[in-house]
C-alpha cells in the first residue's frame, strides 16, 4: 500500500483495509502504516497529556487500537476530551433527523 504513515489518506485507506480484514490478519504493509501512525499519535498525546484533542481521523485510528489502552487513564481522558469537543458535520443528505 503506497503512502507514508503521516499521510492522512494512506492512514484512512489502511484503516479501512484493516477493518475489512475482520476474519484474517492485516497485511504487513497496512499494519506498518497503522502502527507508525499510532506511534506518532501517541507521541503527540503524550507531549500534551492534559490538552490534546484528536481530530476525527486521529480518533478513528486511536479507537481501532483502543483495546491496547484498556485501563490507561490517559487514554480514557483522550477519549473523553474527543467526545467533549466533537462536533458532528452538518447533515447534508437532505433529511432532518
C-alpha positions in Angstrom: 0.0 0.0 0.0 1.6 3.3 -1.0 1.9 6.3 1.3 3.6 7.1 4.4 2.5 6.8 8.0 2.0 10.6 8.2 -0.2 10.7 5.0 -3.8 11.1 6.2 -5.2 9.5 3.0 -2.9 6.5 3.4 -3.8 6.1 7.0 -7.5 6.3 6.2 -7.1 3.7 3.5 -5.1 1.4 5.7 -7.7 1.7 8.5 -10.5 0.9 6.1 -8.5 -2.1 4.8 -7.8 -3.3 8.4 -11.5 -3.0 9.3 -12.4 -5.1 6.3 -10.0 -7.9 7.4 -12.0 -8.9 10.5 -11.6 -12.6 9.8 -8.0 -12.7 8.9 -4.7 -11.0 9.6 -4.0 -7.5 8.3 -1.3 -7.5 5.6 2.1 -6.3 6.7 2.2 -3.0 4.8 -1.2 -2.0 6.2 -0.1 -3.0 9.7 3.1 -1.0 9.3 1.2 2.2 8.3 -1.2 1.9 11.2 1.4 1.1 13.8 3.6 4.0 12.7 0.6 6.4 12.7 -0.5 5.2 16.1 3.1 5.7 17.5 3.1 9.3 16.1 -0.4 10.0 17.5 0.6 8.6 20.9 3.7 10.7 20.9 1.5 13.9 20.3 -0.9 12.8 23.0 2.0 12.1 25.5 3.5 15.5 24.7 0.3 17.3 25.7 -1.5 14.8 28.0 -3.9 17.3 29.6 -4.9 19.2 26.4 -4.5 17.1 23.3 -7.8 16.6 21.4 -7.5 14.2 18.5 -9.1 15.1 15.2 -11.9 12.7 14.0 -9.4 10.9 11.7 -7.0 10.5 14.6 -9.7 9.3 16.9 -10.8 6.7 14.3 -7.2 5.4 14.4 -7.0 5.5 18.2 -10.4 3.9 18.5 -9.2 1.0 16.3 -6.4 0.3 18.7 -8.3 1.2 21.9 -8.1 -2.3 23.2 -4.4 -1.8 23.7 -5.1 1.0 26.1 -7.6 -0.6 28.4 -7.1 0.7 31.9 -4.9 3.5 30.8 -6.1 6.7 32.4 -4.5 9.0 29.8 -6.3 7.1 27.0 -9.6 7.4 28.9 -9.1 11.2 29.2 -8.2 11.5 25.5 -11.5 9.7 24.6 -13.4 11.9 26.9 -11.8 15.1 25.5 -12.6 13.9 22.0 -16.3 13.4 22.7 -16.5 16.6 24.8 -15.2 18.6 21.8 -16.7 16.6 18.9 -18.9 18.5 16.5 -20.7 16.3 14.0 -20.6 17.5 10.4 -23.9 19.1 9.3 -26.5 16.8 7.8 -26.1 17.2 4.1 -28.3 14.3 2.8 -31.5 16.4 2.9 -33.0 14.6 5.9 -33.7 16.5 9.0 -33.3 13.7 11.6 
